[in-house]
Amino acid sequence: MSPAGRLPHDDLGDAWRAARLEPAGVHLDHAACSRQSTAVLDAVAQHARHEAELGGYVAEQAADGLLQQGRSVLAGLVGMAAADVAFTESASASVRTLVSRWRLAPGARVGVLPGEYWQNVAAFTDAGLTPVVLPADALGRADLAGVERALRDDPPAFVHLTLVASHRGVVQPGREVAALCRAAGVPLVLDVAQAVGHVDCDLGADAAYGTSRKWLAGPRGVGFLVLRPAVGTRLTPLVGPELYDDRPAVDHARWYESHDAHVAGRIGLVVAVGEHLAAGPHRVRERLAALGRATRERLDGRGGWRVAEPLDEPTAITTLRPPADVDVRQVAARLRAEHSLLTTAAGRERAPRELSGPVLRVSPHLDSTLEQLDVLATALAP
């Protein structure tokens, strides 16, 4: 937080606000789905018009240069190369593609933390893999000494780490886990759905995947999967390159892209990533972290609600445990109906090993203000 309780980089908030349509209420739910800029909306619409004018495949070919630029920028956010990026439909589609094409023995073990997102666990079990729980502290943060022992004594086929969870705004020590995995010869896969555009994701992972619609503020229905070549050699393409002898060579990750795709949405993601880069990722992270701290300062203890994260956790996600006998879903509905405040009631199913019941999640973005957070604090304890 900057002096006198002000947020840093007000110019980012002003620019982000000016680039978007006026919201119908107070949007404090960007961890669910963020607000696209008018430039992103226009880019999506323009490509859809090109498809109508030129034909879908011709329009896609004409946009290939822009899409390749987007692959390069996305790859840079996770420390990899443009050739390593595949566009997908979502983070969930990405992880299912990864594990379904990875040549692993039935029952192969996957190292996860106790708070792993339930849909990721379902993807592993559906692929015939066995999740094994790695040590973590009371916040759900990886216990590095315990992880090191597990990797040394009984290494899994790979480690899967959700860098920032959807049920708790805690950042995992991704760089340190990556170093431990590298020393043990175990690949690390990062779920950066809640992290990219929010916290640093260039941490040395072997694969990473995420979505457009959250902190990058791109369209829904678009995601990405990024694979280092060493991981790519362990996967089986859906259709082998040898069947396309008459086509130009393509980058290794693109064998995992859907060709019946929402290309206009991919264009929108590329524009959104460009906006993030132009804003300055480090400055964005600083403002989002300050918003998270300001949220926790205002909400912890209000009406008996307790904040789950440490005060200075460098994320904009705050989760609130309810007072006894308070229905979180009813509170979220009341905040929206009576105060036009959009939040999320996150159910226990997201992380059943860590949550004992629903929590209220608050997730402001760059245009959020301290005054809006004050309104929420008052509404929580009427």
N, C-alpha and C positions, 0 to 999 in steps of 0.2 A: 504494500500500500504506500502511496506517495504521501508527502507531508499533509497535515490537516485533514487526514481521512479521505483525500481525493484519490481518484483512480488515475493511473498513468496513461499516457497516450490518448488523450481525449480526441485528438484528430482522427484516430482510428474509429472511435465510436461515431463521430460525426459523419465520416465518410461512409461507414457501413450503413448507417441509418439513411443517408441521402441516396444511396444506391438501390434502395428497396422500396416496395410499396408500403404504404402506411398499414401497420397491423391493426386487426380488429380489436385487439386487447393487448395485454402485457404478456409477451411471449417469453416465458422462463422455462422452456422445454426443448432446448436445442440438442440435448443428448438423445432425444427421440427423433426429431426431424427439424432441421434448421430452415431458415427463410432464404430462398434464392434471390439473387439480385435481379434487377430488370435486364441487365446485360446477359445473364445466364438464361432467363426466360426467353429473351429475344433470340439468342443463339439456337436454342432448342426449336423454337418456332420456325426460324429461318431454314434450318436443315430439313424440317418436316416439309416446308414448301418446296425445297429443292428436290426432295424425294417425289413430290407430286408432279414437278415439272420435268425432271430428268429421268426418273426411275430410281428406285431405292439403291441398287447396286452401283449405278453410275454416280449418284450423289455421294455414296460412301467412298468410292474411289477418289472423287474430287476432294474429299475431306481428309484423305489419308495423311497428308503432311501435317495438318493441325493435330490429328489424333496421335501422330508419332511425337510431336512436341509435347503433348500431354503425357505420354508414356515416360518421356525423359524427365519431366518435372516430378511426376508421381514417384518414379524410381528414386530420384534424388532425395525425396522426403524420407525414404526408408534405407538410404545408403546403397542402392543398387543401380543397375543400368537400364536404359530404355528397352533393350532386348529381353529383359527379365520380366516385363509387365504384360499381363493378360487382362483385358477388360472382362468383367463378369456382370451378373445381374444383381449381386448383393454380397455381403460378407458371408452369409450362410451358404450361398451357392459356391463361393470360393473355397471354403473349408471342405465342403462335400466333394468338389472336384478334386482337390488336393488329395484327400485320403482315399477316394475311390480309385484314383489312377496311380497311387504310390504302391510299388511292388513290395508289400510287406507280408510276412507270414501270418496266417490266421491266428488271432489271439495276441499278436504283437502288442507290447505294452507302450502306452503313451503317458509321459509324466505331465500331470496337471496340478494346479493348486486347489485347495479346498473350495474356493469361490468361483470355480470355472463356470462359465455360462452354460445353462442346461442344454441349449441347442447344439453347442459344440460337443458336449458329452454325448448327446444323441447321435451326432454325425460319426463320432468315433465308434460307438457301439454298433451302429448300423453297418459300418464298414468291417465289422468283425474284429475290431481292436479292443484292447483292455485298458481303460484309464486307471492309472495308479496315482495316488495322492502324494505329492511332495510336501515337505514341511513348510509351515508358514507361521507367522506370529499372530497375535490376537487381532490385528487389523486385517489379516489376510495377506499381508506382504510376505514375499518369499523369504524364508530363513536361509540365508546364503550358506552358512556352515552346514545346515542339514541337507540342502540341495547338493552341495559338493560331496557329502558322504554318500548320498543316494546314487549320484552319477558314478562315483568310484566303485561302490560295492555291488550295485545291481542296475546297470544303466538301461534305461528304456530305449526303444527304437528311435524316438525323438521326444523332445520336450515342447509342450504347447503352453504359451504364456499369453494371457489376455492382459495387455499392458495397462489399460484402465478398464475396470469392470463397469457394467451397466447398473449395478446395484450399490456401488460404493465408489466414491471419487478418490481412490487411492492409486498412486502410480507405483507400479512394480519396478524393482531395480533391474531393468531390462539389460543394460550394458553389462552389469556384473554377472547376470545369469548367462548372457551370451558368452562371456569369457570362460565361465565354468564349463559350459557345453562344448566350446571349442577345445578346451584342454582335454575333455573326456572323449572327444570324437563323436559327440551326439548332436544331431541337427537341432536347431531351435526355430520354431515357428511362432511368429508373433501375430496375435489378433490385435489390429490397431483400429478397429471400428470406432471406438470411443477416444482414440488417441491421436490419430492423424489430423493435423490442423489444430491441435489442442496442446500436446506436449511433444517433446523431442522423440522422434521414432527412428532416427539414424543411429542404431545401437549395435550393429554387427550380427543381426539375425540371418538365418539361411533362407527363410521364406517369411513373407508377411502378406496380410490381406486385410481389406477394409471395405468401407462403403462411402458413397458420395454424399449421402443425405444428412449427415450429422455436422461435425465441426467444420468441414470444408464448404458446407452450404451449397451443395450441388443438387441435382435432381434425384428423386427416388427411382428405384429400379435399376441402379447402376452401382457396380462395385469393381474391385480389382484384386488380382492375385499376383504377387511378385515372387519370383523364384530365382535363386542363384543357379547357374548352370550345373553345379554339382548336385543340386536337388533335382533339377530337370532330368538328369540322366537316370534317375531312379523311378521316373514316372513313365507310364505307357500312354502315348497320345491316343485320343479317341479315334482318330483316323491317321494312320502313319504317313509320314512325309513321302515315303517311297511311292505312294499312289498318285502323287502330284508331280511327276517328272517334268510335265510340260509347263509348270508354273515357276515363277521366280522364287528363290529361297526366301523363307520368312524367319523371323526371330524365333528362338526356341519356345518362348512362353506363349506365342500366339497360336500354337496348336491346341491350347486349352480355352480359347475364346469361342463363345457362341457366335455362329455366323447369322442366325436368325435373331438379330439383336436390335435393341432400341438404340440405334446409332445416334439419333438426335440427343438422347440422354447422355451418351458418352461425350458428345460435343459440349453439352452443358457442364459436365464434370471438368473437362479440360479448361473451359473458361473460368470456372470457380477456382480451380487450382491456380490458374494464372493470377486471379485476384488475391488469393492468399499469399502468393509469392511477392506480389507487388506491395502488399501491406507490410511485409517483413515478418517472417515466421517468429523470430525472436521477440519482436515487439508484441505480436499477437499473443504469444505465450505469457508474456509479462502482464498484459491487461487481463487475460482470462484468469490467471492465478490470483490477481488482486480482486477480481470480482468474486471468486470463490471464497477468499478470506472475508471480504465484506459481507457476503451472504451468511457465513457461519457466525460472524460476530453478532449479526442482527437476530439470527434465528435460534441460536442455542439457548435453551431454557424457556423460550417463549411458549406460554400456555402449557408447559410440561413437555414440550418436544425437545429431543436431544439429538445433537449433530453427531453423526458416526465418524466423520473424518477429523484428523488433527486440524487445528485452526489454520496452520500455515501450509497445508497440503497444496502443491502447485497445480491444482485443477480448478475448473469452474463448476464441477459437480458437487453438490451438497445433498446428502441423504439424511432424513430426519426420522428418528424412531418416535412413534406416537406415544402419548400418555396412555395409561391403562383405559381399556374399554372405548377407545376412539377408533372409528372405522376410517382407515386411510382413504379408501376409495370415495367414501361419502365426503370427506374433507376436500379432496381434489375436485370433485364435482361442485361443491359449494364455492370453492375459490373461483372456479370458472364462471358459474352462473351468477354469483352475487358481486364479484369483483373483477371479472374479465381477466383473471390471472391463470395462465396455462402452465400446469405442472404435470408430473406423472406419479401415479400410484404404482410403485414397482412391487410386484407380488413375490412371495417367498419362492415360487417355482424358478425364478431366475438363478438362484444360488442356494439350494436347499441345505447345503452343509454350513452356510454362514448366516442365513436369515432365519429368524424364528417367526416372522410374520411380515406383512407388507411394510414398506417404508415410503415416505414422500420424497420424491427427487426434484430438486430445483437446479436448473442449468441455464443460467444467463449467457448471452453472447456479447460481442463487442459493443453493441448499441445499448445494452442494458444500463440503467442508471441507479445510483444509490437511492434516489427517491422511489423508484419502483420496488427496490428491495425493502424499503421502509413500509411501503403499502402492504407488501406481503407479510411482513412481521406483524403489523397491526391486524391484518385479516386472520392470521393464525391464532391470535389471542384476543378475540372480540370482547 
